[in-house]
Amino acid sequence: MLSRLEVVAELRRVIARLERTGSPAAPVRPPVDFERTPSGNYLVRARAPAPTLRPGGLAAALGGRVAGLERVCVLDTETTGLAGGTGTIAFLVGLARVGPDGVAIEQHVCASPAREAEMLGDVLAAVAGSTLLVTFNGRSFDLPLLRTRLVLARRSAAALDAVPHLDVLGTARRLWARPGADCRLVSLEARVLGRPRQDDTPGSEAPAAYAAYLRSGDPRQLAAMVRHNREDLLGTLALAARALHVLDSPFAEAESIGELSGAAALWSATRPRSRRGSSASRAASPR
């Protein structure tokens, strides 16, 4: 057994070694490259592996509607405010398009409010030709905001509205809602996918980040928000893939009673009412 003096000496050696080596270095993040576009805005490109998508459960996820999976486009925005309204700008619109070679990510950054119309035009051109638009809470926030901005810019939203839309939040609530657990994207990534985010900048800091960029003119002020937006895109896509796996083969893929019952509820909602039931409903309804 070591004496007290020997223990103290060993502790001193450990402390001295730690002082020499220093604390572990933070992970090195690759720089964010901002490209200038012909419209005078910025574009950031990246690539990522694509998850396996199963089309079998798409009917349940889309409420019985039909859409293809060959050209999926995930959309997510970062804005100057979380309340929406005509004063809120989507200064960063991220798109992740799934192809045979993986996921191609394009993040459109508005260089200034005066160039917003041109950036929105670039986004519409990128979305055109997609067979499915996937968002997380996009039905209530992202898409209404973009439609408002397009109207104010005197541009048509027809290209946006023409693409079938899957909002993963609605499906996630059926499959993974739990008492006392929230259904935020970052929470679902950790709880459902087992992939908690590391050193992520919350989206609530987006307005301050864009204001800092406008003051400085340096797009590197937005690097953290670009990374956050990219994580949102990939997290939304991964959750959509997981949901389609469960809905395609619930007995094989469901990992809990909650997932199984949620899949049953989603599939039941897509079944058309019987003719007899519809007639009875019409007969019972007041004229």
PyMOL commands that set and color helices and strands:
alter all, ss='L'
color gray80, all
select helices_A, chain A and resi 4-21+55-61+113-127+138-152+158-161+168-176+185-191+203-216+219-248+250-253+257-270+275-284
alter helices_A, ss='H'
color red, helices_A
select strands_A, chain A and resi 35-36+42-48+72-79+90-99+102-109+132-135+165-167
alter strands_A, ss='S'
color yellow, strands_A
deselect
rebuild
show_as cartoon
